[in-house]
Amino acid sequence: MALPAALSLSIASLSSISSHPHSHLLPSHQINCSFSSPSPCIYSNHTSHSKPYRRLTPWSQHCCFRVSYRFSAAAEGADDNNEEAEDGSFDEAVVLFNTRDYYKCHDFLESLWNNAEEPTRTLIHGILQCAVGFHHLFNQNHKGAMMELGEGLCKLRKMNFKSGPFYQFEQEISAALDFIYQTQIELAACTEDLCVTMDQSERSYQLLGGYAAGQLLYTLQSDPNETMYIVFSPHRSYDSEPPKVKLPTLNATAEHLVACQYK
């Protein structure tokens, strides 16, 4: 999606990049979000929302550090999925998110987003971007994942939740984003034979390079309680268990969503 000029995010704004070229990829606790308008159309070069594109493009086709993902309407079953999503509910979208069908979850949330009003519209958009972020992550587009999760987190924070399922979701997204950021830094800084200090200098960020695009770095692992974790699994040995973080889940219902309208 192409973000509008009215939406100002230090995580991805060109003005912030000029002073710190990589401030758009700061850890989640350093993300400063400010909004001056409701969330925009989430598709780049696509003004009509009646038939969204359906094939995610590689990160190499993104530009200007703006979030941009597309879907190809020619994808198999696209029309059927669109019709199903148009009739979908928020509860169905939650089930899709929690069963890691992020691709289809996006379609359901996009349909809901089309018809929503603020502040619910911003909340749905934030959850949608998180779904797209995890789709990117598990398809080896790590930089795209960080961008989408970062912008989704900004929208969740805008809602100013203090408790409840959406607040818990926000906290889990923040932890996951920090985890991805730190493991990307570790991957860039260390090889089997050498480690260099990563100090957020320009040289340090240059080492991140392509953010290991196309490499399988993150896998899923469940514990005895069937809680799912994202595990950092590069081709490297660890003296102990590899680092991991809980895979975010959303434990909200349509009733919680409606309640947000009266915040």
PyRosetta script that sets phi, psi and omega in degrees:
from pyrosetta import init, pose_from_sequence

init()
pose = pose_from_sequence("MALPAALSLSIASLSSISSHPHSHLLPSHQINCSFSSPSPCIYSNHTSHSKPYRRLTPWSQHCCFRVSYRFSAAAEGADDNNEEAEDGSFDEAVVLFNTRDYYKCHDFLESLWNNAEEPTRTLIHGILQCAVGFHHLFNQNHKGAMMELGEGLCKLRKMNFKSGPFYQFEQEISAALDFIYQTQIELAACTEDLCVTMDQSERSYQLLGGYAAGQLLYTLQSDPNETMYIVFSPHRSYDSEPPKVKLPTLNATAEHLVACQYK")
pose.set_psi(1, 150.1)
pose.set_omega(1, 176.6)
pose.set_phi(2, -100.6)
pose.set_psi(2, 119.9)
pose.set_omega(2, -178.1)
pose.set_phi(3, -74.6)
pose.set_psi(3, 146.8)
pose.set_omega(3, -179.4)
pose.set_phi(4, -81.4)
pose.set_psi(4, 162.8)
pose.set_omega(4, 179.5)
pose.set_phi(5, -64.5)
pose.set_psi(5, -27.2)
pose.set_omega(5, -175.9)
pose.set_phi(6, -73.5)
pose.set_psi(6, -16.1)
pose.set_omega(6, -178.6)
pose.set_phi(7, -95.4)
pose.set_psi(7, 113.3)
pose.set_omega(7, -175.4)
pose.set_phi(8, -107.3)
pose.set_psi(8, 117.7)
pose.set_omega(8, -180.0)
pose.set_phi(9, -130.8)
pose.set_psi(9, 122.1)
pose.set_omega(9, 178.0)
pose.set_phi(10, -67.1)
pose.set_psi(10, -19.2)
pose.set_omega(10, 179.7)
pose.set_phi(11, -68.0)
pose.set_psi(11, -23.2)
pose.set_omega(11, -176.0)
pose.set_phi(12, -143.1)
pose.set_psi(12, 9.7)
pose.set_omega(12, -174.9)
pose.set_phi(13, -76.9)
pose.set_psi(13, 144.3)
pose.set_omega(13, -179.5)
pose.set_phi(14, -67.7)
pose.set_psi(14, -31.0)
pose.set_omega(14, 179.9)
pose.set_phi(15, -64.7)
pose.set_psi(15, -38.8)
pose.set_omega(15, 179.7)
pose.set_phi(16, -72.2)
pose.set_psi(16, -32.0)
pose.set_omega(16, 180.0)
pose.set_phi(17, -65.2)
pose.set_psi(17, -32.6)
pose.set_omega(17, -178.8)
pose.set_phi(18, -63.7)
pose.set_psi(18, -33.2)
pose.set_omega(18, 179.2)
pose.set_phi(19, -90.1)
pose.set_psi(19, -30.3)
pose.set_omega(19, 175.9)
pose.set_phi(20, -144.5)
pose.set_psi(20, 100.6)
pose.set_omega(20, -169.3)
pose.set_phi(21, -57.5)
pose.set_psi(21, -15.2)
pose.set_omega(21, -175.9)
pose.set_phi(22, -123.9)
pose.set_psi(22, 22.4)
pose.set_omega(22, -179.9)
pose.set_phi(23, -66.3)
pose.set_psi(23, -18.4)
pose.set_omega(23, 178.1)
pose.set_phi(24, -71.0)
pose.set_psi(24, -8.4)
pose.set_omega(24, -179.8)
pose.set_phi(25, -120.9)
pose.set_psi(25, 32.5)
pose.set_omega(25, 174.7)
pose.set_phi(26, -70.7)
pose.set_psi(26, 156.9)
pose.set_omega(26, 174.5)
pose.set_phi(27, -59.9)
pose.set_psi(27, 159.9)
pose.set_omega(27, -169.2)
pose.set_phi(28, -61.9)
pose.set_psi(28, -31.8)
pose.set_omega(28, -178.5)
pose.set_phi(29, -72.2)
pose.set_psi(29, -13.4)
pose.set_omega(29, 178.3)
pose.set_phi(30, -100.0)
pose.set_psi(30, 1.3)
pose.set_omega(30, -179.9)
pose.set_phi(31, -75.6)
pose.set_psi(31, 126.9)
pose.set_omega(31, 177.5)
pose.set_phi(32, -114.1)
pose.set_psi(32, 117.3)
pose.set_omega(32, -173.5)
pose.set_phi(33, -112.0)
pose.set_psi(33, 131.4)
pose.set_omega(33, 172.3)
pose.set_phi(34, -136.2)
pose.set_psi(34, 138.4)
pose.set_omega(34, -174.9)
pose.set_phi(35, -125.1)
pose.set_psi(35, 139.3)
pose.set_omega(35, 176.5)
pose.set_phi(36, -120.3)
pose.set_psi(36, 0.9)
pose.set_omega(36, 178.2)
pose.set_phi(37, -157.4)
pose.set_psi(37, 163.4)
pose.set_omega(37, 175.7)
pose.set_phi(38, -60.8)
pose.set_psi(38, 162.8)
pose.set_omega(38, -177.8)
pose.set_phi(39, -64.2)
pose.set_psi(39, 145.9)
pose.set_omega(39, -174.0)
pose.set_phi(40, -93.0)
pose.set_psi(40, -177.1)
pose.set_omega(40, 169.6)
pose.set_phi(41, -57.3)
pose.set_psi(41, 136.1)
pose.set_omega(41, -172.9)
pose.set_phi(42, -93.8)
pose.set_psi(42, 5.3)
pose.set_omega(42, -178.9)
pose.set_phi(43, -112.9)
pose.set_psi(43, 133.8)
pose.set_omega(43, 177.2)
pose.set_phi(44, -77.4)
pose.set_psi(44, 144.9)
pose.set_omega(44, 176.8)
pose.set_phi(45, 53.8)
pose.set_psi(45, 36.6)
pose.set_omega(45, -176.0)
pose.set_phi(46, -149.3)
pose.set_psi(46, 94.4)
pose.set_omega(46, -174.2)
pose.set_phi(47, -85.9)
pose.set_psi(47, -28.3)
pose.set_omega(47, 177.9)
pose.set_phi(48, -88.3)
pose.set_psi(48, 126.1)
pose.set_omega(48, -176.5)
pose.set_phi(49, -94.7)
pose.set_psi(49, 9.5)
pose.set_omega(49, -174.8)
pose.set_phi(50, -76.6)
pose.set_psi(50, -25.0)
pose.set_omega(50, -178.0)
pose.set_phi(51, -143.4)
pose.set_psi(51, 80.3)
pose.set_omega(51, -174.6)
pose.set_phi(52, -67.4)
pose.set_psi(52, 153.4)
pose.set_omega(52, 173.8)
pose.set_phi(53, -67.3)
pose.set_psi(53, 160.8)
pose.set_omega(53, -171.1)
pose.set_phi(54, -134.3)
pose.set_psi(54, 5.0)
pose.set_omega(54, 179.3)
pose.set_phi(55, -116.7)
pose.set_psi(55, 122.0)
pose.set_omega(55, -178.6)
pose.set_phi(56, -68.6)
pose.set_psi(56, 131.7)
pose.set_omega(56, 179.2)
pose.set_phi(57, -87.3)
pose.set_psi(57, 155.6)
pose.set_omega(57, 175.3)
pose.set_phi(58, -62.6)
pose.set_psi(58, 154.0)
pose.set_omega(58, 179.8)
pose.set_phi(59, -62.6)
pose.set_psi(59, -26.9)
pose.set_omega(59, -178.4)
pose.set_phi(60, -61.6)
pose.set_psi(60, -17.7)
pose.set_omega(60, 179.2)
pose.set_phi(61, -91.9)
pose.set_psi(61, -2.1)
pose.set_omega(61, 176.7)
pose.set_phi(62, -81.5)
pose.set_psi(62, 155.8)
pose.set_omega(62, -177.9)
pose.set_phi(63, -140.9)
pose.set_psi(63, 159.3)
pose.set_omega(63, 172.8)
pose.set_phi(64, 58.3)
pose.set_psi(64, 23.1)
pose.set_omega(64, 179.9)
pose.set_phi(65, 57.8)
pose.set_psi(65, 19.1)
pose.set_omega(65, 175.6)
pose.set_phi(66, -90.8)
pose.set_psi(66, 144.9)
pose.set_omega(66, 178.5)
pose.set_phi(67, -72.5)
pose.set_psi(67, 130.2)
pose.set_omega(67, -176.5)
pose.set_phi(68, -149.8)
pose.set_psi(68, 112.4)
pose.set_omega(68, 173.6)
pose.set_phi(69, -133.7)
pose.set_psi(69, 146.7)
pose.set_omega(69, -176.9)
pose.set_phi(70, -128.5)
pose.set_psi(70, 156.8)
pose.set_omega(70, 174.9)
pose.set_phi(71, -126.8)
pose.set_psi(71, 139.9)
pose.set_omega(71, -179.0)
pose.set_phi(72, -91.0)
pose.set_psi(72, 122.6)
pose.set_omega(72, 179.4)
pose.set_phi(73, -65.7)
pose.set_psi(73, -13.5)
pose.set_omega(73, 179.6)
pose.set_phi(74, -84.3)
pose.set_psi(74, -2.5)
pose.set_omega(74, -179.9)
pose.set_phi(75, -60.2)
pose.set_psi(75, 148.5)
pose.set_omega(75, -176.5)
pose.set_phi(76, -60.4)
pose.set_psi(76, 127.4)
pose.set_omega(76, 177.8)
pose.set_phi(77, 76.4)
pose.set_psi(77, 13.8)
pose.set_omega(77, -174.9)
pose.set_phi(78, -60.2)
pose.set_psi(78, -46.3)
pose.set_omega(78, -177.5)
pose.set_phi(79, -64.1)
pose.set_psi(79, -42.1)
pose.set_omega(79, 179.1)
pose.set_phi(80, -63.0)
pose.set_psi(80, -42.2)
pose.set_omega(80, -179.7)
pose.set_phi(81, -66.3)
pose.set_psi(81, -36.8)
pose.set_omega(81, 178.7)
pose.set_phi(82, -63.4)
pose.set_psi(82, -43.9)
pose.set_omega(82, -179.5)
pose.set_phi(83, -64.3)
pose.set_psi(83, -40.2)
pose.set_omega(83, 179.7)
pose.set_phi(84, -66.0)
pose.set_psi(84, -41.5)
pose.set_omega(84, -178.3)
pose.set_phi(85, -65.9)
pose.set_psi(85, -34.7)
pose.set_omega(85, -179.2)
pose.set_phi(86, -63.2)
pose.set_psi(86, -27.2)
pose.set_omega(86, 179.2)
pose.set_phi(87, -97.6)
pose.set_psi(87, 3.5)
pose.set_omega(87, -174.4)
pose.set_phi(88, -77.9)
pose.set_psi(88, 159.1)
pose.set_omega(88, -179.6)
pose.set_phi(89, -111.8)
pose.set_psi(89, 167.2)
pose.set_omega(89, 176.6)
pose.set_phi(90, -63.4)
pose.set_psi(90, -39.1)
pose.set_omega(90, 179.2)
pose.set_phi(91, -61.1)
pose.set_psi(91, -38.0)
pose.set_omega(91, 177.3)
pose.set_phi(92, -67.3)
pose.set_psi(92, -38.9)
pose.set_omega(92, 178.3)
pose.set_phi(93, -62.8)
pose.set_psi(93, -38.5)
pose.set_omega(93, 178.3)
pose.set_phi(94, -63.1)
pose.set_psi(94, -43.5)
pose.set_omega(94, 178.1)
pose.set_phi(95, -60.3)
pose.set_psi(95, -43.5)
pose.set_omega(95, 179.1)
pose.set_phi(96, -63.1)
pose.set_psi(96, -41.8)
pose.set_omega(96, 177.9)
pose.set_phi(97, -62.1)
pose.set_psi(97, -46.6)
pose.set_omega(97, -175.1)
pose.set_phi(98, -73.9)
pose.set_psi(98, -17.5)
pose.set_omega(98, 174.4)
pose.set_phi(99, -99.4)
pose.set_psi(99, 10.0)
pose.set_omega(99, 172.9)
pose.set_phi(100, 66.8)
pose.set_psi(100, 26.1)
pose.set_omega(100, 171.7)
pose.set_phi(101, -92.3)
pose.set_psi(101, 67.2)
pose.set_omega(101, -172.6)
pose.set_phi(102, -65.3)
pose.set_psi(102, -30.8)
pose.set_omega(102, -179.6)
pose.set_phi(103, -62.4)
pose.set_psi(103, -50.5)
pose.set_omega(103, -179.1)
pose.set_phi(104, -74.4)
pose.set_psi(104, -33.7)
pose.set_omega(104, 176.6)
pose.set_phi(105, -57.7)
pose.set_psi(105, -41.4)
pose.set_omega(105, 177.5)
pose.set_phi(106, -55.3)
pose.set_psi(106, -44.7)
pose.set_omega(106, -177.8)
pose.set_phi(107, -62.1)
pose.set_psi(107, -43.3)
pose.set_omega(107, -179.2)
pose.set_phi(108, -65.3)
pose.set_psi(108, -45.2)
pose.set_omega(108, -178.9)
pose.set_phi(109, -67.5)
pose.set_psi(109, -35.7)
pose.set_omega(109, 178.6)
pose.set_phi(110, -62.3)
pose.set_psi(110, -39.8)
pose.set_omega(110, 178.4)
pose.set_phi(111, -65.2)
pose.set_psi(111, -42.2)
pose.set_omega(111, 177.6)
pose.set_phi(112, -66.3)
pose.set_psi(112, -40.0)
pose.set_omega(112, -179.5)
pose.set_phi(113, -60.8)
pose.set_psi(113, -37.6)
pose.set_omega(113, -179.6)
pose.set_phi(114, -55.2)
pose.set_psi(114, -37.9)
pose.set_omega(114, -171.4)
pose.set_phi(115, -104.7)
pose.set_psi(115, 1.3)
pose.set_omega(115, -175.1)
pose.set_phi(116, -84.1)
pose.set_psi(116, 158.2)
pose.set_omega(116, 173.7)
pose.set_phi(117, -116.0)
pose.set_psi(117, 158.7)
pose.set_omega(117, 178.5)
pose.set_phi(118, -68.0)
pose.set_psi(118, 146.1)
pose.set_omega(118, 5.6)
pose.set_phi(119, -88.2)
pose.set_psi(119, -5.2)
pose.set_omega(119, -177.6)
pose.set_phi(120, -60.4)
pose.set_psi(120, -33.0)
pose.set_omega(120, -178.9)
pose.set_phi(121, -59.0)
pose.set_psi(121, -44.1)
pose.set_omega(121, 178.8)
pose.set_phi(122, -65.5)
pose.set_psi(122, -41.0)
pose.set_omega(122, 179.8)
pose.set_phi(123, -61.5)
pose.set_psi(123, -47.7)
pose.set_omega(123, 180.0)
pose.set_phi(124, -61.5)
pose.set_psi(124, -41.2)
pose.set_omega(124, 179.7)
pose.set_phi(125, -61.9)
pose.set_psi(125, -41.3)
pose.set_omega(125, 179.3)
pose.set_phi(126, -62.9)
pose.set_psi(126, -44.3)
pose.set_omega(126, 178.6)
pose.set_phi(127, -64.2)
pose.set_psi(127, -40.6)
pose.set_omega(127, 178.6)
pose.set_phi(128, -58.3)
pose.set_psi(128, -46.3)
pose.set_omega(128, -179.3)
pose.set_phi(129, -65.4)
pose.set_psi(129, -32.2)
pose.set_omega(129, 175.6)
pose.set_phi(130, -65.7)
pose.set_psi(130, -40.2)
pose.set_omega(130, 177.2)
pose.set_phi(131, -61.5)
pose.set_psi(131, -44.6)
pose.set_omega(131, 178.3)
pose.set_phi(132, -63.8)
pose.set_psi(132, -38.1)
pose.set_omega(132, 178.7)
pose.set_phi(133, -59.6)
pose.set_psi(133, -44.2)
pose.set_omega(133, -179.9)
pose.set_phi(134, -72.4)
pose.set_psi(134, -30.7)
pose.set_omega(134, 172.8)
pose.set_phi(135, -60.4)
pose.set_psi(135, -45.0)
pose.set_omega(135, 177.5)
pose.set_phi(136, -61.1)
pose.set_psi(136, -46.8)
pose.set_omega(136, -174.5)
pose.set_phi(137, -57.3)
pose.set_psi(137, -46.6)
pose.set_omega(137, -176.2)
pose.set_phi(138, -85.5)
pose.set_psi(138, 5.8)
pose.set_omega(138, 170.0)
pose.set_phi(139, -117.7)
pose.set_psi(139, 25.1)
pose.set_omega(139, 171.2)
pose.set_phi(140, 63.7)
pose.set_psi(140, 25.5)
pose.set_omega(140, 171.8)
pose.set_phi(141, -106.0)
pose.set_psi(141, 79.1)
pose.set_omega(141, -169.8)
pose.set_phi(142, -71.8)
pose.set_psi(142, -37.6)
pose.set_omega(142, 178.1)
pose.set_phi(143, -66.7)
pose.set_psi(143, -42.4)
pose.set_omega(143, 176.3)
pose.set_phi(144, -60.6)
pose.set_psi(144, -38.0)
pose.set_omega(144, 177.9)
pose.set_phi(145, -62.2)
pose.set_psi(145, -44.6)
pose.set_omega(145, -179.3)
pose.set_phi(146, -64.2)
pose.set_psi(146, -40.1)
pose.set_omega(146, 179.6)
pose.set_phi(147, -64.4)
pose.set_psi(147, -48.5)
pose.set_omega(147, -177.0)
pose.set_phi(148, -66.8)
pose.set_psi(148, -44.2)
pose.set_omega(148, 179.3)
pose.set_phi(149, -64.4)
pose.set_psi(149, -37.4)
pose.set_omega(149, 178.7)
pose.set_phi(150, -63.6)
pose.set_psi(150, -43.5)
pose.set_omega(150, 180.0)
pose.set_phi(151, -72.6)
pose.set_psi(151, -36.2)
pose.set_omega(151, 175.0)
pose.set_phi(152, -62.1)
pose.set_psi(152, -40.8)
pose.set_omega(152, 178.4)
pose.set_phi(153, -62.8)
pose.set_psi(153, -38.9)
pose.set_omega(153, 177.7)
pose.set_phi(154, -59.0)
pose.set_psi(154, -42.6)
pose.set_omega(154, -178.8)
pose.set_phi(155, -69.1)
pose.set_psi(155, -37.9)
pose.set_omega(155, 176.6)
pose.set_phi(156, -63.7)
pose.set_psi(156, -41.0)
pose.set_omega(156, 179.3)
pose.set_phi(157, -67.1)
pose.set_psi(157, -31.6)
pose.set_omega(157, 178.7)
pose.set_phi(158, -60.0)
pose.set_psi(158, -30.3)
pose.set_omega(158, -179.0)
pose.set_phi(159, -69.9)
pose.set_psi(159, -18.3)
pose.set_omega(159, 174.6)
pose.set_phi(160, 59.9)
pose.set_psi(160, 44.2)
pose.set_omega(160, 176.7)
pose.set_phi(161, -70.4)
pose.set_psi(161, 142.8)
pose.set_omega(161, 177.8)
pose.set_phi(162, -112.5)
pose.set_psi(162, -18.5)
pose.set_omega(162, -179.9)
pose.set_phi(163, -163.5)
pose.set_psi(163, 176.9)
pose.set_omega(163, 176.2)
pose.set_phi(164, 93.6)
pose.set_psi(164, 178.4)
pose.set_omega(164, -173.5)
pose.set_phi(165, -65.3)
pose.set_psi(165, -34.2)
pose.set_omega(165, 179.3)
pose.set_phi(166, -72.7)
pose.set_psi(166, -33.6)
pose.set_omega(166, 175.2)
pose.set_phi(167, -65.5)
pose.set_psi(167, -42.8)
pose.set_omega(167, 178.3)
pose.set_phi(168, -62.8)
pose.set_psi(168, -40.3)
pose.set_omega(168, 177.7)
pose.set_phi(169, -62.0)
pose.set_psi(169, -45.1)
pose.set_omega(169, 177.7)
pose.set_phi(170, -56.8)
pose.set_psi(170, -44.9)
pose.set_omega(170, -179.8)
pose.set_phi(171, -63.7)
pose.set_psi(171, -38.7)
pose.set_omega(171, 179.9)
pose.set_phi(172, -70.7)
pose.set_psi(172, -37.5)
pose.set_omega(172, 176.3)
pose.set_phi(173, -64.1)
pose.set_psi(173, -43.0)
pose.set_omega(173, 178.7)
pose.set_phi(174, -59.6)
pose.set_psi(174, -44.1)
pose.set_omega(174, 179.8)
pose.set_phi(175, -65.1)
pose.set_psi(175, -40.7)
pose.set_omega(175, 179.7)
pose.set_phi(176, -65.7)
pose.set_psi(176, -41.6)
pose.set_omega(176, 179.6)
pose.set_phi(177, -65.0)
pose.set_psi(177, -42.9)
pose.set_omega(177, 176.4)
pose.set_phi(178, -59.8)
pose.set_psi(178, -41.4)
pose.set_omega(178, 179.7)
pose.set_phi(179, -60.9)
pose.set_psi(179, -47.2)
pose.set_omega(179, -179.9)
pose.set_phi(180, -63.5)
pose.set_psi(180, -43.7)
pose.set_omega(180, 179.4)
pose.set_phi(181, -58.9)
pose.set_psi(181, -50.3)
pose.set_omega(181, -176.4)
pose.set_phi(182, -66.4)
pose.set_psi(182, -38.3)
pose.set_omega(182, -179.8)
pose.set_phi(183, -72.5)
pose.set_psi(183, -32.1)
pose.set_omega(183, 174.0)
pose.set_phi(184, -65.6)
pose.set_psi(184, -40.7)
pose.set_omega(184, 176.4)
pose.set_phi(185, -61.5)
pose.set_psi(185, -45.5)
pose.set_omega(185, -180.0)
pose.set_phi(186, -61.0)
pose.set_psi(186, -44.0)
pose.set_omega(186, -179.0)
pose.set_phi(187, -61.4)
pose.set_psi(187, -41.9)
pose.set_omega(187, -178.4)
pose.set_phi(188, -71.7)
pose.set_psi(188, -31.4)
pose.set_omega(188, -172.2)
pose.set_phi(189, -84.6)
pose.set_psi(189, -25.5)
pose.set_omega(189, -171.1)
pose.set_phi(190, -125.6)
pose.set_psi(190, 139.4)
pose.set_omega(190, 166.4)
pose.set_phi(191, -116.5)
pose.set_psi(191, -174.9)
pose.set_omega(191, 179.2)
pose.set_phi(192, -64.3)
pose.set_psi(192, -26.4)
pose.set_omega(192, -172.4)
pose.set_phi(193, -109.8)
pose.set_psi(193, -15.5)
pose.set_omega(193, -170.7)
pose.set_phi(194, -149.8)
pose.set_psi(194, 141.4)
pose.set_omega(194, 172.0)
pose.set_phi(195, -127.1)
pose.set_psi(195, 139.8)
pose.set_omega(195, 176.1)
pose.set_phi(196, -118.1)
pose.set_psi(196, 158.5)
pose.set_omega(196, -178.7)
pose.set_phi(197, -79.9)
pose.set_psi(197, 129.7)
pose.set_omega(197, 176.1)
pose.set_phi(198, -103.3)
pose.set_psi(198, 112.3)
pose.set_omega(198, -173.4)
pose.set_phi(199, -121.6)
pose.set_psi(199, 19.6)
pose.set_omega(199, -178.8)
pose.set_phi(200, 66.3)
pose.set_psi(200, 18.4)
pose.set_omega(200, 172.5)
pose.set_phi(201, -78.9)
pose.set_psi(201, 168.5)
pose.set_omega(201, 178.5)
pose.set_phi(202, -59.9)
pose.set_psi(202, -41.4)
pose.set_omega(202, 179.4)
pose.set_phi(203, -61.8)
pose.set_psi(203, -41.3)
pose.set_omega(203, 179.8)
pose.set_phi(204, -60.5)
pose.set_psi(204, -44.8)
pose.set_omega(204, -178.0)
pose.set_phi(205, -70.4)
pose.set_psi(205, -27.6)
pose.set_omega(205, 176.5)
pose.set_phi(206, -63.0)
pose.set_psi(206, -30.4)
pose.set_omega(206, 179.7)
pose.set_phi(207, -65.5)
pose.set_psi(207, -23.2)
pose.set_omega(207, 179.1)
pose.set_phi(208, -65.7)
pose.set_psi(208, -29.0)
pose.set_omega(208, 173.8)
pose.set_phi(209, 53.5)
pose.set_psi(209, -121.1)
pose.set_omega(209, -177.8)
pose.set_phi(210, -90.6)
pose.set_psi(210, 12.4)
pose.set_omega(210, 178.3)
pose.set_phi(211, 55.8)
pose.set_psi(211, 37.4)
pose.set_omega(211, 176.8)
pose.set_phi(212, 52.8)
pose.set_psi(212, 38.7)
pose.set_omega(212, 180.0)
pose.set_phi(213, -58.1)
pose.set_psi(213, 133.5)
pose.set_omega(213, 178.2)
pose.set_phi(214, 84.9)
pose.set_psi(214, -6.6)
pose.set_omega(214, 178.6)
pose.set_phi(215, -93.7)
pose.set_psi(215, 139.2)
pose.set_omega(215, 177.5)
pose.set_phi(216, -81.3)
pose.set_psi(216, 100.1)
pose.set_omega(216, -176.8)
pose.set_phi(217, -109.8)
pose.set_psi(217, -25.9)
pose.set_omega(217, -172.9)
pose.set_phi(218, -121.5)
pose.set_psi(218, 126.1)
pose.set_omega(218, 177.2)
pose.set_phi(219, -122.5)
pose.set_psi(219, 171.5)
pose.set_omega(219, -179.7)
pose.set_phi(220, -110.6)
pose.set_psi(220, 143.3)
pose.set_omega(220, -178.8)
pose.set_phi(221, -145.7)
pose.set_psi(221, 135.3)
pose.set_omega(221, 178.8)
pose.set_phi(222, -105.7)
pose.set_psi(222, 150.7)
pose.set_omega(222, 176.7)
pose.set_phi(223, -97.7)
pose.set_psi(223, -180.0)
pose.set_omega(223, -178.3)
pose.set_phi(224, -59.2)
pose.set_psi(224, -22.7)
pose.set_omega(224, 178.2)
pose.set_phi(225, -90.0)
pose.set_psi(225, 8.3)
pose.set_omega(225, 179.6)
pose.set_phi(226, 65.9)
pose.set_psi(226, 22.9)
pose.set_omega(226, 170.7)
pose.set_phi(227, -80.9)
pose.set_psi(227, 131.8)
pose.set_omega(227, -176.2)
pose.set_phi(228, -93.6)
pose.set_psi(228, 139.2)
pose.set_omega(228, 179.9)
pose.set_phi(229, -124.6)
pose.set_psi(229, 146.3)
pose.set_omega(229, 168.8)
pose.set_phi(230, -87.8)
pose.set_psi(230, 123.8)
pose.set_omega(230, -176.8)
pose.set_phi(231, -113.0)
pose.set_psi(231, 130.7)
pose.set_omega(231, 175.5)
pose.set_phi(232, -80.6)
pose.set_psi(232, 113.7)
pose.set_omega(232, -172.0)
pose.set_phi(233, -130.3)
pose.set_psi(233, 64.2)
pose.set_omega(233, 174.8)
pose.set_phi(234, -72.9)
pose.set_psi(234, 171.2)
pose.set_omega(234, 178.6)
pose.set_phi(235, -80.3)
pose.set_psi(235, 71.9)
pose.set_omega(235, -174.2)
pose.set_phi(236, -155.2)
pose.set_psi(236, 143.7)
pose.set_omega(236, -179.0)
pose.set_phi(237, -86.6)
pose.set_psi(237, 147.2)
pose.set_omega(237, 175.2)
pose.set_phi(238, -120.9)
pose.set_psi(238, 143.3)
pose.set_omega(238, 177.0)
pose.set_phi(239, -68.9)
pose.set_psi(239, -26.6)
pose.set_omega(239, 178.9)
pose.set_phi(240, -127.4)
pose.set_psi(240, -164.7)
pose.set_omega(240, 178.9)
pose.set_phi(241, -63.2)
pose.set_psi(241, 140.6)
pose.set_omega(241, 177.6)
pose.set_phi(242, -64.5)
pose.set_psi(242, 153.0)
pose.set_omega(242, -178.7)
pose.set_phi(243, -64.5)
pose.set_psi(243, 148.6)
pose.set_omega(243, -179.9)
pose.set_phi(244, -151.5)
pose.set_psi(244, 163.5)
pose.set_omega(244, 177.8)
pose.set_phi(245, -145.1)
pose.set_psi(245, 149.9)
pose.set_omega(245, 179.4)
pose.set_phi(246, -61.9)
pose.set_psi(246, 133.3)
pose.set_omega(246, 174.0)
pose.set_phi(247, -71.3)
pose.set_psi(247, 122.0)
pose.set_omega(247, -177.3)
pose.set_phi(248, -59.3)
pose.set_psi(248, 139.9)
pose.set_omega(248, 172.6)
pose.set_phi(249, -127.7)
pose.set_psi(249, 156.9)
pose.set_omega(249, -178.5)
pose.set_phi(250, -114.2)
pose.set_psi(250, 116.7)
pose.set_omega(250, -178.1)
pose.set_phi(251, -108.3)
pose.set_psi(251, 50.6)
pose.set_omega(251, -179.3)
pose.set_phi(252, -117.4)
pose.set_psi(252, 158.6)
pose.set_omega(252, 178.9)
pose.set_phi(253, -122.4)
pose.set_psi(253, 174.8)
pose.set_omega(253, 177.1)
pose.set_phi(254, -59.7)
pose.set_psi(254, -31.3)
pose.set_omega(254, 178.8)
pose.set_phi(255, -65.0)
pose.set_psi(255, -39.5)
pose.set_omega(255, 176.4)
pose.set_phi(256, -63.7)
pose.set_psi(256, -38.5)
pose.set_omega(256, -179.9)
pose.set_phi(257, -64.9)
pose.set_psi(257, -44.2)
pose.set_omega(257, 179.5)
pose.set_phi(258, -62.7)
pose.set_psi(258, -39.1)
pose.set_omega(258, -179.0)
pose.set_phi(259, -61.6)
pose.set_psi(259, -29.1)
pose.set_omega(259, 180.0)
pose.set_phi(260, -66.2)
pose.set_psi(260, -22.9)
pose.set_omega(260, -179.3)
pose.set_phi(261, -65.4)
pose.set_psi(261, -19.9)
pose.set_omega(261, -176.1)
pose.set_phi(262, -110.6)
pose.set_psi(262, 17.9)
pose.set_omega(262, 178.3)
pose.set_phi(263, -65.3)
pose.dump_pdb("model.pdb")
